[in-house]
Amino acid sequence: MIAALNAWWNRVFAVLGRVSMYRLALLSVGALAAIAFLLSLAGLAGPSWDEILATLAVLLVVCTVVDAASQRLLKLPWRIESSLITAGILLFVLRPSVTVLGLTGIAIAGAAASVSKYVLAWRGRHVFNPAAVGATVLTLISATSGVAELGYSSWWVGSPLFGPVVLLLGVVLVWRTEKLRVIVLFWVVAIAVGVVAVAQQYAQQGVPVDVWTLVVQQLWASPVLFLGAFMLSEPLTLPPRRWQQMIVAVVVGVLVGWAPLFGTFPVGLGQERAVLVGNLIAFAFAVRAAVRLVFEGRAQLTPTVRALTFRASRGFTFAAGQFLELDVPHKHPDARGTRREFSIVSAPEDLPTVRIAFRDGGGPQSSFKKALAAVEPGRALAVTGVWGDFVLPRHSRAPLLMVAAGIGVTPFISHLRHLTQIGEHRDVVVVYVARDAAELAFRDDLEQAGVSVIVFTRDEPTGMPGNWFWAQGARLDAHTLRRAVPDIGERHAYASGPAALLADLAPTLQQARSITTDAFSGY
């Protein structure tokens, strides 16, 4: 059962991975806005259709103009998707209006959100969720000035009419960003704390409490679903490790459900302000992650695999097996955008040298690949963050299985280089799948590591060391993996490769002592 679910999970991820997370976020917010407009025409949504249109128009103009001006001033590439996503989120957080004062407040929120990306930033990475900043600024201005007509955050998206749609779109989005477990944890904590808080209030007033009714209200008639899926899940404001992300999810969930007041100040600490608190915690975890890498050169490792070498600035750190997100600005980006994730091939001990690799198999190329191929030595590229839990277990005696398909070998090279350089010897078996022997990349690193390597290629590699074994041209699937590694039940399994292949291997991988996967869908 678990193996079947894991296989299904990877197959869905393979489909979602064809669209960048930023483009998918834009499409999701756009779909929600279109649904909201249709419901308003039927008189079913809270705001009227003209309020929605006026608010969205002001937000689009202000966010786009402020972003464009800031990016030009700072000599940064213009990111229209970022502007549109920010405007779309604010549409559902703020109170829509058609009045002059109301639209003025909305413009203030949009401007504050966009400016925060550049003012409240560290090493090119914004610290706070922009929409949360914009909504907070407007709410504080309205509360302290006494001009309530300017507006405030209303979270009108927290409605039973939108709940199922937000849940569906939100699950798709966080599935693509691989944050489903983190956001589900937030949803559970926020709803549970909210139910307890409301039940206590009812009890104090002598009102009968129906727990199930409160759960339904917290789920469908609160901003919890939207806040988690579209704001808390933002990759740039989450810490790098899953356990750190879980801490942020729990803290924000408690604050959203509890929504405490402090002293006599008229604004409570809840909803978007809770997101800002979570962003601060995440920043403390990831303060040194975002830097620039100076491109030094490229090398053709196999007919379809290229390696890129960079020199990192001071302060760049990572753990073996983690990945970075590289930003390569270029004109007319396709659906995958200007940012891409790469496993780091080099070991932490190789710093300041940083290496990544990618597959370039010919045929139609994405706009990102074309731009990356045109990068000249000496050019600095931004790394927007380092993430990932594809790291080795701390116990050095635990036997390991590393299953690598094609370019999926890259995080394992980082692992093995790290172990070699610190002089740590582990019982490791590498299963390496490639189309043919010529596509086996990083052979020198694998041989130097001295681990057992089982090769699945159509033709037999030449010059194999004594601890390398060719699988006689067999195709890797669950059955052949079990036959090649009969002691898999004693090993901690790590698998990196196309999501579809990992789905096929799931029945056997599930027999390992533990399993950690690093699925990708290519670009």
Buried (B, 14 or more C-beta within 10 A) or exposed (E): EEBEEBBEBBBBBBEBBEBBBBBBBBBBBEBBBEBBBEBBEEEEBBBBBEBBBBBBEBBBBBBBBBBBEBBEEEEBBBBEBBBBBBBBBBBBBBBBBBEEBBBBBBBBBBBBBBBBBBEBBEBBBBBBBBBBBBBBBBBBBBBEEEEEEBBBBBBBBBBEBBBEBBBBBBBBBBBBBBBBEBBBBBBBBBBBBBBBBBBEEBEEEEEEEEEEEBBBBBBBBBBBBBBBBBBBBBBBBBBBBBEBBBBBBBBBBBBBBBBEEEEEEEBBBBBBBBBBBBBBBBBEBBBBBBBBBBBBEBEEBBEBBBBBBBBBBEEBEBBBBBBBBBBBBBEEBBEBBBBBBBBBBBBBEBBEEBBBBBBBEEEEBBBBBEBBEEBEEEBEBBBBBBBBBBBBBEEEEBBBBBBBBBBBBBBBBBBBBBBBEEEEEBBBBBBBBBBBBEBBBBBEBBBEBBBBBBBBBEEEBEEBEEBBBBBEEBEBBBEBBBEBBEEBEBBBBBBBBBBBBBBBBBBBBBBBBEBBBBBBBBB
